[in-house]
């Protein structure tokens, strides 16, 4: 997921807003929630709030924010900042240069005093950083130390003088510049217009130029030699409009179809402040990015563990194949014991008739053993292989059950839709918790489970006759849905011998669903199974009263009776009409539509 970078235009807008409303302010708390986000608790004469400073490689920025999540702060950087800045006053917040992406915050004992500390936030993509310096510019601490081996041009280390990033060489955009001069600069080299602008002027980003092009319905990547005189005039007027907004500090923040803007172009959702806009844009996307990383990492661990268990199961199966020779050893031993009188010293093979068929069976006798000793040795081998079979069979069953369980969990993880699912963090938290109970403590070190809601929302659909269908999205939800929320007369659906969700068709007492209702529920059960992409999937269904959990087995493992089989078609599942609801309330809450099920 690529995030829109915070450019100079956005920084100027948010700094103007923060300086107007939050300077001066007292520093009441300093909290770092992860290695990229720092929160400063601010208090003015009228209000309290949190200022977030981020040096995230894809989302570096600063803006006002809601309170940070209650996580343990174990970062040295934030502790050093609190030790130096705690209870001081934020006396200024500004860009070091109107066209540079470096913000500096000044701190003093009280407003009007000379600053004692400077906190620099460099908003520069993957080179972003936060640096605390003394008043004389000596670095006290950095969010990310840069050694001379990493950068000979600009190292950033404790105790060294702070150096600003290398100065930009492009010209400063000016409203007073004549149109002819502006056009002449851009047409010196036959570049695309976007490159010509970026190469000649400061403060521009590719996103800003794309927004300009969409606003004008022109291609910003068109060659400057191909732009018509009327289009040059349109570009010039919009250029002047952009500079006027920067000069006058008049911004219109809002989300667009491709990201966000503070200039009012192509807005589909407006926001009263730039801070609220940046919070609404970055926070959900960063959360989804973290969740996506966790989903990917968990999927890899599940597959790796299944691979190990399959190797283990294969070893058990090989031992079982070897143990199948046990009956042969016993048969040969029995034959020898029944015909000991036929053996004489020096015999190496005895050919004896089978007890049942009288077919000749050859029994080899080692040269150092008698027939009796050979029979005893064959009995010992028989007993050993028999014990192996009795030991390995339950172990193989345990391994196969664990593989089936991990396949079930992997199915839920792969089907987790971070964009459409309601509260995907809770679904993933349940999976982590359940795996930990099974002995797989795979939570990331920085993982913090979300707060659990009062009700458990299941994925919900409506059948042609208006009956509700509920779907569990992990094993914990499967357990709750089948054994807590479902009624005895409801119908329970599940893909036959295939990992997937428990599906409940909610029915009033003494009601019989139509074939169309049953087919709809079967299609949904097929879609939310490991065979989602198959054309047809066998689905079993039975009244809930005939479903029982298996004691001693992982959650979600059940047995059932009196089941019927129906073919479910995943492609026909009404995925686009899904909602989230609490089965006890039976009042579905509409959610944004999901994508249609793949065929």
N, C-alpha and C positions, 0 to 999 in steps of 0.2 A: 504494500500500500504506500503510494507516494503522497506525501503531504505538501501542501502549498507553503513555501518558505515565507517568513516574515520579512518583507522588504523595507526599504527606507521610508516609503510612503506610509506604511502601516505603523512603523516605529514612531514617526513624527506625530501621527494621530494619537497613538496611545500615550506617548510621553506628554503631549499637550494636555490630555485628559487627566492623567495621573498627577501632573504638576499642579493643575488647577484645583483638584478635589482632595489631594492627599499630602500636600506639602504645605506646611510642616506637619510631621506626625511622630509620635513616640513609638519606639520599637519595644513591643511587649513580649514577643516570642520569636524564636527562629527554629524552624522545623525543616528537615530534609527528609523527604519520603522515599526517594530512590537516588541513584547516582546522577540523575539529571535534573531534579526539581527541588528548588529551595523556596520555602514560604516564610515571608516576614509578616508577623502580626503587627498591624499598625493601629494606632489610636490617635484621632484628632479631637478637637474640642466638641465635634458634633457626631462622630461616628467611629466605628471600629471595622476593620476589614483585614483581608490577607492579600499581600502582594506576592505573586508567584514569579520567580525568575528561573528560566529554563535554558540550559545549554544542550538540550537534546539535539543529536545530529540532524534530525529531520524536522524538529519542531522547536527550535530555539526561539524564545520570545519573552516578554514580560507583560503582565496585565493583572488587574484585580481578579480575585478568585474566591470561591467559597472556601470554607475551612478545610484544611487538608485532612485526609483520612487518618484515623487514630492508629498509627503504626509506630513501632519502636524506632526511635532515631538513634542509630549507632554510627553515624558518619562523623568523621573527625572535622570535616570542613564546616559543617553547621555548628558543631560545638565550639570551634575557634571563633566563628562569627558571633555566636551568642556571648562568648566571654568578652569580646571587644565591643560589640555594638549593643548589648543588652541595656535597655532603658535610655539609650541615647536618642537624639532627635534626628529624623530624616529631614535635612534642611534644604536639599535640592535634588532634582532628578532631571537629567537632560542628556541629549546627545552631545558627544564631544565635538561633533561637527554636524551641521544640518544634513550633510550628504554621506556621512559614515554610519555604519551599523554597530556603533559602540555606545552603550548607555552608561553613564556614571551616576551613582548615588552618593551624595555627601552626607556625613554624619558628624554631629557636634553635640556638646553637652546640652545646649539649648539653642533655639532659633536665634540667629543673628551672630552667634559665635563663629570663629574660624573653624573650618572642618578639621576633625581629627583623623578621620578615616575616609577612604574612597573605595566604593565597591563598583568594579567595572563588570558589565555584562557584554560580552562580544557575541553578537548575533550573526554568526558566519557559517551556518550549515555544520558540516562535520568538524570544522575548526572552532566551533563555539566554545566559550569558556567563561568562567566567573572568577574574578581576581580581587582579593582584598589587599589594599595597600595602606601604608601610613600616609600621613599628610605630605611627607617629603617624597612619596612615590616608591618607597621600598616595599616589595611584595612581602606580605605576612603569610598568606596562604592562597592556594589556587584550587579550584574544583578539579583541574587536571594539570598536573605538573608536566612541563615540556622541557626535557633535558637538551643540552647542546647536541647530543647525538641525534635527537629527533628533529631538531631545527637549529642549524647554525646561525640562521638569520635572526631568529627571535625566540630564544629560550625563555621559559617562564618558570622560575623556581624561587622558593622561599629565600629571602635575603638579598635577592638581586633587584636592581632598579626595573620598574615596569616600563616597557616600551609599547607605544601605540602601534597598531598594525601599520604596515607600509602605506604611505599616502597614495591616494588615487591619482592617476595621471590624466584622466579625462577632464573635459571642460565642465564647469558648473552651469547647469541650465538656468537661463535668465529670461524673464519676461521681456526685458528691453531689447533683446537680440532681434534684429530685423528678419523678416521671412526669407529674404534673399540670402543672407549670410547663413541662416539655419539650413536652407536647402542646399546651398553650395557645399557645406561641410559634409552633408549626407550623401552627396552624389560624386564625391572625389574618387571613390572606388566603387565598382559595380557590384556591391554586396546586396544581400537581402536587406530590406529596410530595418528589420529588428536588429540585425547585427550592426548595421551602420549606426543606429541610435546608441546601442550599448557600447560600441567602440569609441564613440565621440562624446558621450555625456554620462555624468555620474547619476546615481540614484535610480537607475532603471532596472527592472527585472523582467524576465521573459513572461511571467504571469501578467504583469502590468501591460506589456505590449500586446499580449493576446486579448486582454480585456478591451484595450483600445480598438483593436481590429474588429472584435465582435460588436462593439458599440457602433462602429462605423460601417459594419458589414464589408470590411476590406481585409485582404490577406496581409498580415504584418511581415510575412516571409517573401513577399513579392520583391523582385529585383528593383532597385531604385531607378534603373533605366527604363522600366516598364510602367512606372506609375504616371498616370495622366495628370495634367495641370489641375483639373478640378479636385482630384483625389489628394494632391499635395495640399491644396487649400484646406480640405477637410481634416487632414492629419494635423496641419498647423493650428487650426482652431481648437482641436481637442488637446493638443500640446499646451496651448495657452490656458485652456480650462484646467488642466492638471496643475500647472504652475500656480494659477490663481488660488486653487484650493489649498496648496501647500503654504502659500504666502499668507492667506487670510485665515488659515486654520479652520476651514469649513469642510467637515467630513460627514459622509452619510454611510454608516456601516451597515453591512447586510451580507447574507449568504447568497451566492449565485449558483448556477447549475454546475459550474466547474470548481467552485471553492468559495472564496469570500472576497469582498472589496470594501474599501472605506470611501470610495468615490461615488457610490450610488449607481454604478453602471450594471445593468442586468440583474438587479436585486430580485430575488424571489421570496426572501424573508428578511425584514428590516429588524435592527436592534437599536435600542436607545443609546447604548454606549459601545465603544470599541472593545472594552474589556469583556462585556457580555458576549460580543461577537466572537472574540478569540477563544473564550471559554467554551462556547457552543460548538465551535469548529474543531478545536484540537482535542478536547478531553475525550469525547466519544471515540474519536479515531485512534487516539493513543491507547485507550482501553481495549478497543478491538484489536489493535496491533499486538498488545501484550497477550490477549487471549489467543490470538492466532498463533503466536509463538508457543504458548503453553500447549495448545492443541497439537501442533506439529511435534513438539518434544514428547508429549505423552503418547502420540501415535507411534513414534519411533521406538519408545520403550516397550509398548505393548507388543509390537511386532518382533522386537528382539527377544523378549521373554517367550513368546510363542515359538520362535525358532529354536530356542534352547530346549523348551519342553518337547518339541517334536523330535529333536535328536534323542532326548531321554526316552521317549516313547518307542522310538525305533530300536534302541538298545534293549528295552524290555521285550519287544516283539521278537528280536533275534534270540533272546534267551528262551522265550516260549517255544520257538521253532525247534531249538535244540532239545527242549524237554519233551517234545513229541516222540522222541526215540525211547522214552522211558518204558513204554509198553513192549517194545521190541526186546529190550534187555530182560524184562521180566519173563517174557515168553521163552527166550533162549535159556534163561536160568531154570525155568520149570521143566523144559525138555531135558536139560542135562541131569537134573535131579531124578527124573523119571527113568533115565537110561544110563545111570552110572555104571551098570554092569557091562555096557558095551565098550567102555573106554579101557585102553591098555596103555602102559607106558610107551612113550614115543609117538603117540598119535597127535597130530596137529589139527585135524578137522574131524568133526563128527557130523554125519548127515543123518538127521532124525526126522521122522514124520510129524507133521503138525497135528495137534490134538483134534482140531475141528475138521480140517480138509484132507489130512493125510499127505499133503504136499510136502516134499522134502525141504528141509531147512538146514543150511550149513551153519555150524557153530564153530568158530575158531578157538583153539585152545593154545595159550602161550606155552612155549617149550619149558618154562620153569614152573609151570603150575599143573596140578592135576585137574580132572574134570570137576571134582567137588570144589576145589579152590576157585576154579573159573566161575562156577555157578554162584559161589558166595560173592565174588567180585562183581558179577553182573547184578546181583541183588542190591549190592551197595550203590552201584551206579543208578539203578532204578529208584532207590529211596532218595538219593541226592537230587535227581532230576524231578522227582515228585514233589519234594520240599520246595525246590526252586519254582515250580509251577504254582504251588499254593501261595508262595510269597510274592511272586512277580505279578500275578493276576490282579490282586487289589491295588498294587502300586501302579500298574498300567491304567487301571480304571481311574485312580486319583489324578494321574497326569492328564488323561483324556478329558476328565471333567474340568480340570484347570484350564486346558486349552479352550474348551468350549466356553468357559466363563470369560476368558480374556478376549475371545472373538466377539462375545456379546458386548463387552465394554468397548472394544474397538469400534463396533458398529455404532454405538451411541456417540462416541467421540467424533467419528467421521461425519455423522449426520447432524452435528451441532451447527446450526446456522447462526453465525454471529451477527448477521444483519437483521434477521427476521424473528429469531426466537426471543420470547419474553424472558428477560433475566438469564442470559446464557451463563453469567458468572455463577449463579446458584446451581445450575445443572452441572457445570464443571466442578464446582466445589463438592457436590454430592458424590461425583465420580472419584475425586481425590480421596474423600473421607472413606468411601467404600473400599477403595483399593488399599488404603492404609489398614483397615480392619482385616483384610485378607493377607496382610504381610508385605504389601508393596508401598513403601513410603516414598512416593515419587513426586511429592510436591516440591516446586522450586524453593530454594532457600529464602527468597524474598516473598513467597506467596502468603497472602492474607485472605482468608475466606470472607466473602461478603456477608453482610447482616441478613439473617433469614427472615423472609416475610411471614406475616401471621398465617396466611393461607398458602397452599401449594397449588400453583397454577399448572394445569395440564393442558396439552394441546387439544383443542376442541373443534369438532365439525358438526354439521347438521345433515341428516339423511333426507331423502326426497319427501318423506312423510313428516319431517320436522323433529325426529328424535335426535338426541345428542350422542355424539361419539367422542370418547375421551382416549387420549394416547399418552402413555408414560414415556419420558425422554431419557431415563436412566433406570438402573435397577432399583434405586430407592423409590422413585416415583412408581415403578411397576408394582412394588410391594404395597405401597400406600393405596394405589388405585384399585388393585384387585382385592386386597384383604381388609381395607378400611373404608373406602368410599363406595365401592360397588355393592349393590344389593344382590340378594340370592337369585332374583328373577332376571337380573341383567344378563346379557350374553357376553361371553369372554372370547376374544379372537387372538390368534397368534399364528405366525408363519410356521408351518409344520417342520419341526426339527431344524429350524434355521434361526440364528440369533436375530432378535428384533424386539420390538416394543409390545407390551401388553395393551390390548385395545378393548374398551368396554363400550357396548351399545346399551345406553340407558333406556330402559323400558318401564312404563307404568305396570303395576301388578295386573296379571291376567291379560296381558297384551301380547299379540303375536305380530312380529314385524313382517313387512312385505318382502318378497324376494329382492326387490330393488334396495331396500334398507340393508339386508344381509350382505348383498353384493357390495354395497358402498363401504360397509365396515370391513369386509374382506379385502377390498382394494386398498384401504388405508393401512391395514395390517401388513399387506404385502409391500406397500411403499416404505413403511417404517421398519424394514427388515434388511438383513444383509444382502438380499436378492432384489434390491430396489430397481436395478437396471435390467432385470429379466422381463421377458414378455408376459409369462404367467408364473404364479407362485402358489403352491398348495397351502391353504390356510385352514386350520382347524378351529371350530367354534363349539362352545357348549355353555350351558348356564353356569353362572359363577359358583353356585353351590357345589358343583362337581369339580372345582379346582382346589387343590391343596398344595401348600408349600412342603418342600422336602426338608426335613430336619437335618441339620448338620451340613447343608449345602450352601453355597454362596447365595446372597439375596437375589430374588427374582427367579429362582429355580423352583418349578412347580411340577406337579403331576395332575392329570385330568382323566375323567371318565365320560362315557356316553358322548363322545365328540363326533361331529360330522366334518367332512372335508369339502371345501369349495375352492375353486380356482380364483385367486385374486389377480387383478391386473394392475400393477403399479402405475402404469401410464394413465389409468382412468381415475386415480385417486383425486378427490377434490381438494388438492393442496392449496389452491388459490383462495379458498373460502375459509381458511383456518382462522380460529380465534383462540384466545387464552381465557380460561375461566376456572372457577372453583366449583367442583361438582356438588358441593353442599348447597351453594347458592343457586346453581343451575341458571345463572345469568351470564352468558358469554359476553366478554368485553372485546369489541372489535380491535384488531391490530392491523398494521400495514400489511397489504397483500404480499404473499410469498410468490416465488417463481413457480411456473407450472412444472409438474413432475415430468422428468425426462422419460422417454419411451424406451 
